[in-house]
């Protein structure tokens, strides 16, 4: 897709209206808050050669859908401390082993309560967004520009829209229509929006597609943010593509998005998961008119299922105590460092770690 086609698609998307709530083939896809569930997320890191590691913690807190609890750890590290980023409030466990430590090991567990979310976008009585949070949620990052072709494309999509909820919805529909999930993309992608929009290659995974949505929202003055986290249990609504397949969730990371709308406040939006349903939901490669796709498309603007835990909303992350001076685009996977530098967190042979999730039954 070239630049002219992007702008044409943007203008066409501005005419898309609200679709009615639809049923999936397995029943209604209607996440609604109906009680808290408690999960224990455990990350066990055993890097063969590394002397340092950084583990993201699921300590993001929102009163209506995630409440983090106790974090504890065991292992043979000489340093293990919780570190909090002052800009985004992101938390990680920073770990360091002695140079002569044989079989380095750290295992960290956090208890988290979560529940389904559902709001009516643009409706409700949410308190106003604080000025500093609004500023943070409108700014560019290293990989999320909010000017140039990104803004030009977004302006075309929202032309004629005056309310933020209309703009956010039009951009959501455009991303759903014009992107696609690429199964060959490593991990969750990198979220290089500038590259995507300049080349017209609007493919990738959740950290790419939802980053595109967030950047375009910000470019037209609608506060938005990526939330990096991990799926922990299967979907209760029959979507095999939208849940974890087992207690081992090492590769179940997922980035969601939110937009801030007057009335509903922080509002769920996950166009990337719509494209995941299209590609992966059995029998795979579904049409946009498939009932499960239509249900996901309708539901995932305003709701999501509480089978996922949030780590943080941070961009341009610098690892404290690391010899690697460049910023990471985000902190979604455990990171480790040996004498040569950072180890590829997606290389299972070079960096041994395992993440498990267990639901904790409460009385």
Secondary structure as GFF3:
##gff-version 3
##sequence-region A 1 363
A	DSSP	alpha_helix	3	13	.	.	.	ID=ss1
A	DSSP	beta_strand	23	24	.	.	.	ID=ss2
A	DSSP	beta_strand	27	28	.	.	.	ID=ss3
A	DSSP	beta_strand	37	45	.	.	.	ID=ss4
A	DSSP	beta_strand	52	56	.	.	.	ID=ss5
A	DSSP	beta_strand	66	75	.	.	.	ID=ss6
A	DSSP	beta_strand	79	84	.	.	.	ID=ss7
A	DSSP	beta_strand	91	96	.	.	.	ID=ss8
A	DSSP	beta_strand	106	114	.	.	.	ID=ss9
A	DSSP	beta_strand	117	118	.	.	.	ID=ss10
A	DSSP	alpha_helix	131	136	.	.	.	ID=ss11
A	DSSP	alpha_helix	148	158	.	.	.	ID=ss12
A	DSSP	alpha_helix	164	178	.	.	.	ID=ss13
A	DSSP	beta_strand	180	181	.	.	.	ID=ss14
A	DSSP	alpha_helix	193	199	.	.	.	ID=ss15
A	DSSP	beta_strand	203	204	.	.	.	ID=ss16
A	DSSP	alpha_helix	206	219	.	.	.	ID=ss17
A	DSSP	beta_strand	224	231	.	.	.	ID=ss18
A	DSSP	three_ten_helix	240	242	.	.	.	ID=ss19
A	DSSP	beta_strand	253	261	.	.	.	ID=ss20
A	DSSP	beta_strand	265	269	.	.	.	ID=ss21
A	DSSP	alpha_helix	271	280	.	.	.	ID=ss22
A	DSSP	alpha_helix	291	299	.	.	.	ID=ss23
A	DSSP	beta_strand	303	304	.	.	.	ID=ss24
A	DSSP	beta_strand	308	312	.	.	.	ID=ss25
A	DSSP	beta_strand	335	338	.	.	.	ID=ss26
A	DSSP	beta_strand	341	343	.	.	.	ID=ss27
A	DSSP	beta_strand	353	360	.	.	.	ID=ss28
###
